[in-house]
Amino acid sequence: MYHSQPIINVNSVSLDYEVENFADAVLRSTELLVLGGYANENYAQRVYDTAVKELQYGVLTDNSVLLHDRPSADALHTGLSLLRVKEPIELPGKSENNVRLFISISATNTARHLMAIASIANVLANYHLAQQLLTASDSNAIVKALLEYHKTNCVFICGNDRLVGN
């Protein structure tokens, strides 16, 4: 049986967003978790603080970063947001990395948190899919690309959560 909340939806995706710096990108990415219905403002603030104040974030590829915090009651559903910024942003303390994809995770428990991280790494390891995330023309195209990939690869949490939906 599936939960009614998909793991990603068009409300949690924003493309070619203009930001001034890393902190602005993190703020927008965490806001998308709230807009997508995955987390409340407290969780989004903790993800922001972890990334911006504590400089704890995961560099997944040359052009993507993972933002997350520990699972908690403030994570309403397991899900993710994807922010693609218009111009690459330099990561604090990592001048060799300029990223365009900011992926935030909300997870309701540790197992789902770890599965979400592994799943995102798997998606980004697929060159073709990673390029689609960087070049898609709209949020629906992102959602569709992830759904198509999921049909042949159980890369997102299988069983109790759906991959995507509107």
Backbone hydrogen bonds, N-H to C=O, Kabsch-Sander energy under -0.5 kcal/mol:
donor,donor_aa,acceptor,acceptor_aa,energy
3,H,160,N,-1.1
7,I,162,R,-1.4
8,I,163,L,-0.8
10,V,165,G,-0.5
12,S,9,N,-2.0
13,V,10,V,-1.0
14,S,82,L,-2.4
16,D,84,R,-0.6
17,Y,84,R,-2.1
19,V,17,Y,-0.5
25,A,21,N,-1.9
26,V,22,F,-2.6
27,L,23,A,-2.5
28,R,24,D,-2.3
29,S,25,A,-2.5
30,T,26,V,-2.5
31,E,27,L,-2.1
32,L,28,R,-1.8
33,L,29,S,-0.9
34,V,30,T,-1.3
35,L,31,E,-2.8
36,G,32,L,-2.3
37,G,34,V,-1.3
38,Y,33,L,-2.5
39,A,33,L,-1.0
40,N,74,D,-2.3
44,A,40,N,-2.1
45,Q,41,E,-2.4
46,R,42,N,-2.0
47,V,43,Y,-2.4
48,Y,44,A,-2.3
49,D,45,Q,-2.9
50,T,46,R,-2.6
51,A,47,V,-2.2
52,V,48,Y,-3.4
53,K,48,Y,-0.5
53,K,49,D,-1.3
54,E,49,D,-1.9
56,Q,50,T,-2.7
57,Y,55,L,-0.7
58,G,66,L,-2.6
59,V,57,Y,-0.5
60,L,58,G,-0.8
60,L,64,S,-1.5
61,T,64,S,-1.2
64,S,61,T,-1.1
65,V,101,L,-2.3
66,L,58,G,-3.6
67,L,103,I,-3.2
72,S,107,A,-0.8
75,A,72,S,-1.6
76,L,38,Y,-1.1
76,L,74,D,-0.9
77,H,38,Y,-2.1
79,G,77,H,-0.5
79,G,106,S,-2.7
80,L,7,I,-2.3
81,S,104,S,-2.3
82,L,12,S,-2.4
83,L,102,F,-2.6
84,R,14,S,-2.9
84,R,82,L,-0.5
85,V,83,L,-0.6
85,V,100,R,-2.6
86,K,17,Y,-2.6
89,I,99,V,-2.6
91,L,94,K,-0.7
91,L,97,N,-2.0
94,K,91,L,-2.1
97,N,94,K,-2.4
98,N,62,D,-0.5
98,N,96,E,-0.6
99,V,89,I,-2.7
100,R,63,N,-1.8
101,L,63,N,-2.4
102,F,83,L,-3.1
102,F,100,R,-0.6
103,I,65,V,-2.7
103,I,101,L,-0.6
104,S,81,S,-1.5
104,S,102,F,-0.5
105,I,67,L,-2.2
106,S,79,G,-2.9
113,H,109,N,-2.1
114,L,110,T,-2.6
115,M,111,A,-2.3
116,A,112,R,-2.5
117,I,113,H,-2.1
118,A,114,L,-2.4
119,S,115,M,-2.7
120,I,116,A,-2.4
121,A,117,I,-2.2
122,N,118,A,-2.1
123,V,119,S,-2.4
124,L,120,I,-2.6
125,A,121,A,-1.4
126,N,122,N,-0.6
126,N,123,V,-1.2
127,Y,125,A,-0.9
130,A,126,N,-2.9
131,Q,127,Y,-2.3
132,Q,128,H,-1.7
133,L,129,L,-2.2
134,L,130,A,-1.4
135,T,131,Q,-1.4
136,A,132,Q,-2.2
141,A,138,D,-0.5
142,I,138,D,-1.3
143,V,139,S,-2.4
144,K,140,N,-2.7
145,A,141,A,-2.4
146,L,142,I,-2.3
147,L,143,V,-2.2
148,E,144,K,-2.7
149,Y,145,A,-2.1
150,H,146,L,-2.2
151,K,147,L,-1.5
152,T,148,E,-0.7
152,T,149,Y,-0.9
153,N,149,Y,-1.2
155,V,153,N,-2.4
160,N,158,C,-0.9
165,G,8,I,-1.2
